[in-house]
Amino acid sequence: MAISDDDVRHIASLARLGLDPARVSPLGQELNGILGHMAVLQRVDVGAAQGDTDQRLPLVARPDVRNADPLHRPLETMAPEMREHFFLVPRLGTHDAEES
């Protein structure tokens, strides 16, 4: 199945994508290349590689241990100074120049 330039424009409109007219043909070639690769993959015999579908990985019982989050700590430890639950930070030197 080959993808035409009209198909590329239609797909772009369905996806609500802006498409440069110069990109229509190259995108069609890329999509045709992808479809060609998929056709090759469909011809691969995977019958012998499927293996035993009844074989399952054993479930291993483990205790449900919850590790402490290293960032879960009081906010006061993350800032040098706080007031009314807000971080107090030094004023930037660039802001001083604007006020004067």
C-alpha positions, 0 to 999 in steps of 0.5 A, spaced: 500 500 500 503 506 497 501 513 501 500 518 496 501 526 497 493 526 498 494 521 503 499 525 507 495 531 507 489 528 509 493 525 515 496 531 517 489 535 517 486 529 521 492 530 526 491 538 526 498 539 524 500 544 519 504 542 514 509 545 509 507 543 502 515 542 501 514 536 506 508 533 503 512 528 498 518 527 503 513 525 508 510 520 503 516 517 502 518 516 509 511 513 511 512 508 505 518 506 507 515 505 514 510 501 511 515 497 507 519 495 513 512 493 516 511 488 510 518 485 511 516 484 519 510 481 517 513 475 513 518 473 519 516 466 521 515 467 529 512 460 530 518 457 533 520 463 537 513 463 541 515 458 546 511 455 552 505 460 553 503 456 560 510 457 563 509 463 568 514 467 572 514 465 579 511 470 584 516 472 590 513 474 596 516 480 599 515 484 605 512 491 603 517 496 605 516 503 604 522 507 603 523 514 606 523 519 601 529 523 602 526 530 600 520 529 605 523 534 611 520 540 614 521 546 609 525 550 614 531 545 613 531 547 605 531 555 606 536 559 610 530 563 613 522 563 612 516 567 614 509 565 615 510 559 610 514 563 605 521 562 603 525 569 604 531 570 599 536 575 598 534 581 594 537 581 587 542 586 585 539 588 579 532 589 582 536 595 587 538 598 580 531 599 578 528 602 584 533 608 584 
